[in-house]
Amino acid sequence: MNIGKLLIISGIVIVLVGVIWTFIGKLPGDFSFKKGNVTVHFPIMTSIIVSIILSVIFFVIGRFR
């Protein structure tokens, strides 16, 4: 696979993750802490779901290579 196809596929995957993340938003497993002016956000559940989705996508792409 040449670098052009890899970049196109990577871009499509990033866009899809962005769209999905916009609709999903904050999940119950995500933690936010606010103390004064400082807010810290740990998107643990969102990261797990994005990881699973990307693993499935790359597995399917790998099967067709």
C-alpha positions as CSV (number, residue, x, y, z in Angstrom):
1,M,0.0,0.0,0.0
2,N,1.5,3.3,-0.9
3,I,1.6,6.4,1.3
4,G,-1.2,8.2,-0.5
5,K,-3.8,5.5,0.1
6,L,-2.7,5.2,3.7
7,L,-3.1,9.0,4.2
8,I,-6.5,9.0,2.6
9,I,-7.7,6.0,4.8
10,S,-6.2,7.7,7.9
11,G,-8.0,10.9,7.1
12,I,-11.3,9.1,6.6
13,V,-11.0,7.3,9.8
14,I,-10.2,10.5,11.7
15,V,-13.2,12.2,10.2
16,L,-15.5,9.3,11.1
17,V,-14.2,9.2,14.7
18,G,-14.8,13.0,14.9
19,V,-18.4,12.6,13.7
20,I,-19.1,9.7,16.0
21,W,-17.5,11.6,18.9
22,T,-19.7,14.6,18.2
23,F,-22.9,12.5,18.4
24,I,-21.8,10.4,21.4
25,G,-20.5,13.3,23.5
26,K,-19.7,12.6,27.1
27,L,-20.3,9.0,28.2
28,P,-21.0,7.8,31.7
29,G,-17.5,6.5,32.1
30,D,-15.9,9.9,31.4
31,F,-14.7,11.8,34.5
32,S,-14.5,15.6,34.9
33,F,-13.1,17.4,37.9
34,K,-13.5,21.2,38.3
35,K,-11.6,23.1,41.0
36,G,-11.8,26.9,40.6
37,N,-10.6,27.9,37.2
38,V,-9.2,24.5,36.3
39,T,-11.2,21.7,34.7
40,V,-9.7,18.3,34.1
41,H,-11.5,15.8,31.8
42,F,-10.6,12.1,31.6
43,P,-12.6,10.5,28.7
44,I,-11.9,6.9,29.7
45,M,-15.1,5.3,28.3
46,T,-15.0,7.4,25.1
47,S,-11.3,6.4,24.5
48,I,-12.2,2.7,25.0
49,I,-15.1,2.9,22.5
50,V,-13.0,4.8,19.9
51,S,-10.2,2.2,20.4
52,I,-12.6,-0.7,19.7
53,I,-14.0,1.0,16.7
54,L,-10.6,1.8,15.2
55,S,-9.4,-1.8,15.9
56,V,-12.4,-3.2,14.0
57,I,-11.9,-0.8,11.1
58,F,-8.2,-1.6,10.8
59,F,-8.9,-5.3,11.1
60,V,-11.3,-5.1,8.2
61,I,-8.9,-3.0,6.1
62,G,-6.2,-5.5,6.9
63,R,-8.3,-8.4,5.8
64,F,-8.7,-6.9,2.3
65,R,-5.0,-6.2,1.7
